[in-house]
Every structure is written in structure tokens, then in C-alpha cells.
């Protein structure tokens, strides 16, 4: 009898060890300090609501700060892969950081779900998927609005990095298709504290509208510079600026600004027919219950959508392999490519083998800053 009890105890111990080995490890690389912290911190707050278990398996989140620095993002990624043995990596919320991480995740065949609209050379995104809308999709919504506003000429003030260049490329193509022209182009670094020379040149060109391409807390400074130099035309901002920081820092200078975004941050204003309304309202309700009224944030919505992704692909991948194995990581990627139509708080996603962006042109929602609040344009 004693021997039987010993064998049973050993079996229980082995079972527990097997369960531990089956934990799903999720690496997270976010900008929790530095210029991108206005994007990363809300994502981290939403991750506090992330499910602790999916399909019967425990989920471990390992969150690292990239300090808004591509080099730090790379070192974090290498650590998560080699030391923490993660099955998937969420990050980064900054395009330059996510871009620097991509070759590392691709080389190691680890799924990367970027929280920024990062571009890579054709054929090099087999392991990279994006939660934010592509710039082409958002430029489509923005140019359609400009067309209604009678805009013919556009001034561009954007980051010198990949995010700025990708937006310039997308906006130039979309504008030309609709009979518009970018007549002045100026750039600045994310770390710059002033854009006075660039603003003076743009204002002197006097375009019908200005497009500011910046993100989070850094989006207000360039717009304030334009307004302070006397510009009276229409000003547009990208989906990386659809955060409370734009209004908090910009104050009266950003009143009347048009901002393109996903549907998540304007959940209640969406028509009942909008496919994302239910998910968007659920996101906003839960996030603001945990973090206070008015705390909703576009980037926090990406963390919410990441949970939807994981809850859909993990059960599929578990049928093929165990967590912690190369086969499981590959199965997660394959499941994302075959996920089919999925409702996010940020729109309708349909990733495929040939499209790791996924959103359609119906995704972008145009908002206007009115009395310090984002109001959906009718």
C-alpha cells in the first residue's frame, strides 16, 4: 500500500511538472519610459486585464520596457527568446522599435504581433503581424474627409523615421489618386523639442491642410508650432495621435483638429450597425472601470484586441503542439493566417497568408477635437 501511495504521489508530481511546462509564455516589449511612454503605459494597463488562462493553459506575461529605443527593443527581444522561451511577442508600440525587433523574431521563428504600423521589406513579414491599421487604410479615410472639405494642397510635417516615411508614402499616393498634392514636406526627430524652422516654411507655403505625423505625447508640440506661426487652415493627425495626450498637452491649439483612428476610442458614438461597436464598448467599459472615466486610449485597445487574438489562435495551435516548442510557435502563426473574419475593438480583421495587415478601407474613423473631446465626424 505504501508503494502504491508513493507511485501515486510521483505521478501527481510529474503531472504538475508537465502542467508547468505547458504554460504559455507571452513576451511583451513596450515603451514604458521615453517619448513613447504615452502609448506603452496604456497598453500595460490594459494587459493587467489579460486572461490568466487560455484553453486550460496558464498564461505568463513577461513585460519589458524598451525605453523608446530600438536597441533596447532588440536586446529585450533576444532575452525573451533565449532566456524566457516565449511563444509569442507583443510589441513594440513604436514603429522604429518594432522594426528593429522584426529581424530577430523572424530569424528565431517567433511570432511577433506589433502594436505599431511597422513596415518591412516584401517577403520578410512571415512572422510579423500588425494590430494597428495600416497607413494606407487610414490615409484612405483621411483623404476622403479632405476631399469633402475641399482640400487641394497639403503640407506634411512628420517624423524622420519609418513611421513618418511610411505615412508620407501612403498619403502621397492617396492624395494623387484624388486630385490633391503635397506641396511642402518637413521632417523632425522624435527627440526634437522644437520645430520652429519647419513650421515657418510650412506656414509660408500656406496649404489648404496640414498633416502632422507624430505619436502620443509628441503629437501636440508640432501642431502647436504651426498654430503659433499663424496657420489658419485645417490640421490633420494620424491614428498614433488619437490619445488623451494630444488634447491634454495641446490645449486650445488642437481644438478643431481632425484625427483618424480606429473605432475603439469612440465606442459609444458608433452607429449600432458598426460591426465593432459591441467589442469597442466592452473595451472602453472595462478599461475605464479599472483606470477611471475618460482614460480610454487607442493603444490600450490594441492590448484588448491582442487578447481576442490569443483566445482564438491558442486552442487551434494546442491541437498541433505543446507550448514552448518550435512547432507550437509555427502553429500560432498558421492559426493567425487562417483566423478568418474576427471582430476587434479597432475594426474587422481578416489576416491571411498574403496579408499580415488585415484591415479593410472601411476601418478608419474620422474624429474632430471639440471642446477637448474626440467627436466622430458625421
N, C-alpha and C positions, 0 to 999 in steps of 0.2 A: 504493500500500500504506500509505504514511504517512497519507494522508487517511482510509482505512478505519479504521486504528487510532485516529485522532483521533475519528472518529464513534462508534466502539465505546466509547471512554473517556467521551465525552459522554453516551452512552446509559446507561452504568453510573452516572455521576454523577446523572443525572436520576432513575434508578431508586432510588438511595439516598435522594435528596431526597424522592421520593414515599413511600418507606417511613417516613421520619421524620415526614412529615405525617400518616401513618396511625396514629401512636401513639395509644393510648387514655389520656387524662389523667383521673385519678381524684382529686378533691379530698377531703380528709379534715379535718373540724373536730372536735377532741376537747378535753376538759378535761384538760390535762396538768399544770396548776397550779390552785391554789384548792381549794375544798371538793369539787369533782367529780373530782379527780385520781385518787382510788381506783377510779374507773370508767374514766377515759380511758387511764391508763397501761397497764392490762392489755390494752385494745383495741389500743394502739400496739404492744405486744409481739407480739400475735398477727399484726398486719399485717406484721411482719418476715418472716413465713412466707407472705405473699401471693404468688400466682403472678406471675412476671416477664413472662409471655407468655400470652395467651389467644387461641385460634383463629388462631395465627400472627401476632398483632399484639403489639407491645411495650406493656406497661402501666407507666405512670408514676404513682406515688403522691406526692401533694403534701400533706404533713401540717402543719396549723397548729393552734396552741394557742389555744383560746377563753378560757382563764384562768377558766373557770366563770362567764363574764359574757356575758349576752345581747347587749350592744352590741358586744363584741369578736367574738362569733359572726357578727353581721351584717356587720361590716367584713371579716372573713375570707371570708365567702361572696361578697361583692361583688368582692373581689380575685381569688378563684379563677375567677369567671365572666368578669370583664373582662380580667384580665391573663394568667391561666394557661389560659383557654379550656377548662375542664374539661368532660367529657362527663357526669359524674355526681358527686354529692357524698354522702359518708358522714358523718353527724353530725346533731346532736351527741349525746353520751351523757347530757346533762342536758336534761330536758323544757323548762325555760324558754328555754334557748339554742336548741334545735331549733325551738321555736315561733316564736322571733324570726326565725330563718332562713327559715322556710317561705314568707312573702310574697315574699321576694327570689327564691327559687328558682322560685316559681310565676310571678312576673312575667317572669322571663327564660327560662321554659320549660326549666329544667334539672332533671333527675331528682334528688330528694333521698331518700336512704334513711336514715331516722332510727334511731339506736341507743337511743332512749328512747320511751316510750309517749306520744307527743305528740298532743294533740287540736287540731283546727282547726274553724272553723265549717263546717256542712254545705255540700258542693259546692266547698270550697276546697282539697281534697287531691288534685287531679288529678295533681300532680307529686310527691306525698309518699307514701312507703310506710314501714312500721314493721317493724323486725327484732324488737323485744321483743314479748311478748304484751300484748294489750290488757288494761286493768284489769278489764273485765267478765269476761273469761275467767279471770283469776287470782282475782277475787273469788268466782267460782263455785266454784272448788276450795277456797278458804279457808272459805267459809260451809258447804260440805258437811262439812268437817272439824269446824267449830264445832258443827254440828248433832249429829255423832256424840259430841262431847264434852259435850253437854247445855247449851251456851251459849244464854242467852236475852237477856242485855243486854250491850252493847258500849260501851266508851269509845274515843274517837278522838283521837289526838294526831298531827297531821300538818303538813306544810309549808303555808305561806300561799300558795304559788304554784300553778301549773297542775297539777303532779303531785299535790299534796295534794288539791286540789279535785276532780280527776277521780276519784281514789280514793274520796273521800267520797261522791260521786255514785253511783259503781258499787256501793260497799259498802252504802249506804243502800237502794238498790233491791233488791239481792240479799238483804239481811237481812230486809226486809219481806216478800219472797216466801216466806221460810222461817220466819216467825213470830218473828223477832228484832227488837230495837230498839236503835238507838244512843241512849244515854241521856245522854251527855256528850261535848261536842266542844270541843277546844282546838287552837290552831294556834301555830306558831312559824316564824321565818325561818331560812333555811339558814345564815345567818351568826351566829345566836344561839349563845352558849356556855353558856347555862343555860336550863332550862325549869322551874325550881322552882315558880313560881306555878301554872303549868298542871298540873304533876304533882300538886300538893296538891289542886287542885279535882277532878281525875280520880279520885284515890285516895279522896277523901271520897264520891264518887258510888258507889264500890265495885261496878263492873260485873263480870259473870262473866268477861269477857275484855277486853283492851285491844288495839287495833290501832295500831301505830306506823307512820307513813308517812314514811319518810326514806330516804336513799340512801348507799351506800358507807360511808366513814369517819364520816359524820354520823349513821348509824343507831344507834350504840351509846349516845351521850350521852342522848337522851330516854328510852331504856329504863332506863338506869342510874338516872336521876332517879326514875322510877316505882318501881323496886325499892327504892331507898334510902328512899323515903317509906313503905315497909311494905306495898306491894301484894303480895298472895299469889295472885291469880288467874292465868289463862292470858294470855300475851302473844304476839301475832302480829306478824310483819313482812312487808313486801311483797317482790316479786322484785328491787327495786332494792337491797335489803339482803342479798341472797344472795351475799355476798362474804366472803373471809377477814377483812376489816377488822372485821366485826361481832364475831367471836369474839376477834380479837387485841386490840381496844380494850375490848370489853365484859367479857371475862374471865368470872368466875363469875356475874356479874349477868345474863348472857344464857343461862346454862345452862337447858335446858328450853324455850327459845323455839321457837315454830313459825314456819317461814319458807316461803312459797310461792315456787316457782321453776320455770324450765324444766328439762328433763331433763339438760341438758349437764353440770352440775357434779356430778351423782350418777350418772355413766355406768355404772359397774360394778354399782351397786345396782339398776339397771333390770332387769326380767324380760326374758328372751330374746325374748319376744313383742312387746316395745315397739318400734314402728317406728323410733324414733330411737336405739336402743342402739348400732348399728354406727357411726353418724356421731358420736355423743357420745363413744364410746370412742376413736375416731380423733382427735377434737379434743383430748381430755384427754391421750392418749399423746404426741402431737406437741408440745403446749404445755408439758407438764411435762418432756419431754426437753430442750427449749430453755431452760426457766426454773426447773427444779427441782421436786422432788416436793412435792405439796401446794399448788402455785402456781395451780392451776386457778381460773377466775373466770368468773362468769356473763357479764360484759360482753365478755370475751375471746371467748366463744362466739359473740357477735354478729358479731365480725370474721370468725370462721371461716365462719359462715353467709353473710356477705356475699360471700365468695369463691365459695361454691356458686352464689349468685345470678348473679354476673358470668359464671361459666363456662357458665351455662345461657342467659343472655339475649344475650351478646355475639355468638355465632355466628349467632343469629337476626337481630339488628339489622344485622350486616355484610352480609347478603343484600339489604338495602334501601338502605344508605347508608354513607358513609365517616365514620370518627371525626372529630370536630372540626366537624361540621356540625349545624345545627338538625334536619335530617332523621334523623341518627343518634341524637340525643338523644330525639327522639319515638319512634323505633323501639325504643330501650331500654325506654322506658316501656310501649309497647304489648306488648313481649315479656314484661314482668313481669306485666301483666294477663292474658296468655294462657299463663303459665308452667305452669299445671296443678299437680297434686299433686307436691310436692317435699319430700323428707326433709331436715330441718335437724337440727343437734345439739340445737336447742331445741324440736323438735316437728315436726308436719306442717303445711306451709304450702300454702295454695291461694289466692293473691291473684286477684282478679277485677276487672273494670272498676268494679263497685259496692262492692267490699270491699278496701281497702288495708291492713287489719289482718291478715286471713287465717287466723289460728289458730282452732281449734275448742275447745269446752269440755273436751275430753279432754286438753288440753295441760298444765295446771298440775300440778305435783308438790309435795306437802306434805312438808316436812322438819322435823326436830327437832334442836336443838343438844344433842348428848350427848357428854360428856367432850371438849368443844371441837371436835367434828366434826359435819358435817351428815349426818344419818341419815334415810333415806326412811321415812316413816310407812307402815305396812302397812294 
